[in-house]
Every structure is written in structure tokens, then in C-alpha cells.
Amino acid sequence: MLKKVLFQPIRDIIIDRNIGFESTVCGVSGETASEIFDYYAGNRVEFDKWAICESINKGIPLLKPDQKLFINIRSETFEHGGIILADIDPNKVIIEVSEVTEITNPVRDSLMDLANRGFRFAIDDFGVGFSNINRLILDWFKPTWLKLDLTLIEQVDTNPRIEIIVKHILDMCSELGIELVAEGVETKNQLLKLMKIGVRFAQGYYLGRPDDPKIIVDSQSDLQISGDRFFRL
């Protein structure tokens, strides 16, 4: 199955600019990331290494000086010591570790090696698993980013209980020195509610879909939010 890497913007919704991009994989005929991963289920480590290399090679040139590239790495790849990232500026890359990733000894060793080399981490899919808080208190793993799962964001503007949860997670992140990103923002009302809560960073289809790097380079532009309007300049 033919595949390619696309990049989705992560947005500072307070000052209206991209602070980076997350890489994702899809099929050239429109297959989703989950379909691609299922297709390569028998060779996930090699596929993940390909995706990491493609993300680095095509993503780094997209970045302006103050932007970051967010890359997901699967637990199997950590397990097999497949993460090298040689000659990569660690200040350019944020490594996303899924909240459901099991921290085995090989995974821990890989993460510690990357941390010692200056790479920083994001906890992805926060809110869908059971080891969230444990990840935040490890003395050797200090994430600088936390990404709220879309299952929370999809109801943030309609469910007052979720709004309270997001507020408390934001307060916790502020106390710990962690930046919070809301994933899966798909509507104007979700965006405006997040802004009201005080969330600064977000990504989702409403802010920008995954796109080809050439298109991103040619069309990086600012977004503005004015009252109940959200539009591209």
C-alpha cells in the first residue's frame, strides 16, 4: 500500500499562529492512519521507523525558527531500540508518547537516552487511559507537553463537567510547567469554549487539516479570531 506523511498544524489560539506541526501517515488513495497501521501490522517497527524518517526529512524544513515538529513513536519501536534520531536538533522535535504506551525497561531506556540527548516529550491522548498521573510524577520522565484527547474536547462546549475537568487539568499543567494542547478541535464553539477556559494551544480540523509539506510551505498564513468569526487571512 502506497503511503505518505502529512503535517497538521498546532496552533497558539491566543496570538493566532502556528507553533508547530504533528506528522501523520495516510494512504495515497485516501486510506486513514489506522488503516495504514493495520496493513503494516506484521512489520510495525520498520514501518514506524520509515514514518519517523519521513517526518524528520520533510517536517524539519517546514519549521520556522520558533516552531516544533511533533512525532508519534509507537511502543514497539521503543522496545526494539529503533529510535536513534542522529544529527537531529533536539530543540526542533517533540516526541509524543501515547498515554497507553507500556513503560517496560527497554522503553524506559530509549526514553532516558533521548532525554539525556536533550529531546523533550509530550504525553499524547491524555484522558483515555489509566496511567496518566503516574507518568507525571516519574523522576526521570518529565514531559513538557500534554495533549488532551479528542474524546474530552468533542463535548467541552456542551458538557459542564468536562469543562470543569479541562480547567483543572490546565491548572495542574500550569503548576507543573507543562504546556497543554487540546486535540480534535472541530467546531467554532469548541474553540471559543477552550479560549474562555484559558487553553492556549490546540489542533484539529477546524484549525487545519493534515496537509502536504509543499502546500504548507507555500501557504503558511495567520488566522484571526474576532468575536464569533474565525477566518483565514
N, C-alpha and C positions, 0 to 999 in steps of 0.2 A: 504493500500500500504506500503510495507516494504521500509524503508529509512535508510540512513546513512549519517554521516558527514565526509567530506573530507577537506583537507587543501591545499591551493595554496600558494607557496612562494611569498614573496615580496622582491625584490632584490635591493641591492645597486649596480648599474651597473658601478660605478666608481671604487670601490675597490673589486668588484666581490664576494659578499657574501650575504646570506640571512639575512635580518634584522627582518623578522617575517613571519607570515602566516595569511592568511584570511580563515576563515571557510566558507564552503558552504555545501548545502544539495543536495543530489541526491537520486534517487531510486536504489535499489539493482539490478534492472533489466535494468538499464540504463536510467531511466526517468530523465529529466532535472529538475533543481531547480524550474523553472516556472511551470512545470507540477506538481511537488510535492505541491507547494503552491496552485495551482488551486484545487488539490484534497482535501486539507485541508481548503478550503476557508470558510467552515462553522464553523471552530474551530481554527482560525488562532492564537489566543493568546496562547492557550495551546500548539499548535504545535510550536510556536516561543519559548516559554519557554523551551520546550523539546530540541529544537535546541541549545539554549543558554547553557543549562546544559551540553549537549553532547560536545559542542565546548570547554567549560571550562575543563571538565573532561578529554577529550582526547587531547586537544590542549596544555594546560599548560605543561604537561610532555615533549612535543616536544621541548620546548624552551631552547636555550642556555641562559646564564645569560644576554646577551645584546639584546635578541630578544623579539618581541612583538607579541601578539595574537590579530588580528583584527576581531571584531564580529559585524555583522549587527543586528540591532534591529528594528523591524517594529513599525510604529506609533501606531497601535492598542495596542501593548504591553505596550508602554509608557502610553497610555491613561488609561489603566486598572491597572496601578501601579504594573505590573508584574515583574519589574526589582528590584532584591534585591542584587544579587552578594555578598552574605555574605561570609566572610572569604576568599575573593579573594584579592590578592595583586594588588592594582590598577596600580602599575608600570609595570605589565605584560600585561595589557589589554588596547586596544584602541577600543572605542565604535564608530562604524560607524553609522552616522545619514544621511539618504538619503536626497538629496537636495530637494526632493519633499515632505518630511515629513512636515505636517502642525504643527506649534508650537502653540498648544492650551494650555490652562492653566494647565491641567494635564500633558501634555508632558513637559512643562516648569518646573513644579515641580519635575518631575522624573529626568530630566537632571540636575537641580540645586542640587538635593540630591546627585547624582552621582559625580558631580563636587566637591561638598563640601567634599566628601569622598576621593578625590584625583584622580578619573578617568579622563582620557583625551579622546578627541573626534576627529573624522575625519568627514569631510563633504564628503559624497560619491556622485558619479555621477555628479560631478561639470561640468556644461555646458549644461545640458539638461532641466533645469527648469528656474524659473524666480525670485527666492528669494535668489540667490547666495550672492550678495553683502550685502543684509540685514543681512544675517547670520554672515557675517564677522565683522559687526560693533556693534553687540549686546554686551552690557557691562557685561552680565552675562554668555554668551556662547562664549568661546574663544577656537576654535578648534586649535589643534596643527598639524593636518594633513589635507590635501586636496587632494582628488583623482579625477583626470581628467577622464571624461567619455570616453569610448572607441570610441564613435562617432567622437571625435576630433582626437584621436590617429590613427584611421584607415586611415586618409588622411594626417597625419602630414608630410610624406615624399614625397607627391605628390602635395599638395596644399600650395603655398607660403603664402596665407592669414592665414591659420591655423597655420603655423609655426610662424608667427608674433604674433598671439593670444597666443600661448603657451609660447612664450618668455615673453610677457607682464604679463601673469599670474604668471610665475616663478619669475619675478622681484617683483610683488606685494606680493607674498608669502614670499620672502626673506625680504622685508621691514617689514612685519607683524610678522616675526618669525614663519612662518608655513612651514612645510615640504610638498613638492609636490610629489605625486605618479602618474605616468602615467599608467592607466589601459588599458588592451586589446592589449598589445604588441604581435603581431603575426608574424612579419617578421623581418629579419635581417635589412632591410632598415629602418624600423620604429625605431628600436633600435639605429642604428647608427645616425639617424637624431636627436633623443632625446639626445643622448650623445653630439652631436655637439651643440645643443641648450643650454646644461648645466643642463638638468634634471638628478637628481642623483638616484631617486628611481622609480622602475617600476615593473609591474606584467603583466602576460599574458602567453598564451600557448607557446610562443617562449622561455620564461624563465622557465616555469614549469607548468604543468597541475595540477589540484587538485588531491591529492593522499591520500591513506590510511595512517594513522599516523604510523603504524608499518613499512611501507616501507620507510617513511620519516626518521624515527629514524635510520634505518639501512643504508640509502643511502645518508644522507646529505653530499654533496660534493661541492667543489668550481667550479665556472665557470670562464672561461677566455675569454676575447675578445682580439684578436690580428689582427690588420688590418681589413680585411673583413671577418674574421673567428670567429665563436662563437661555442665553443665546451665544452663538459663536460669532466673533467679530469678523 
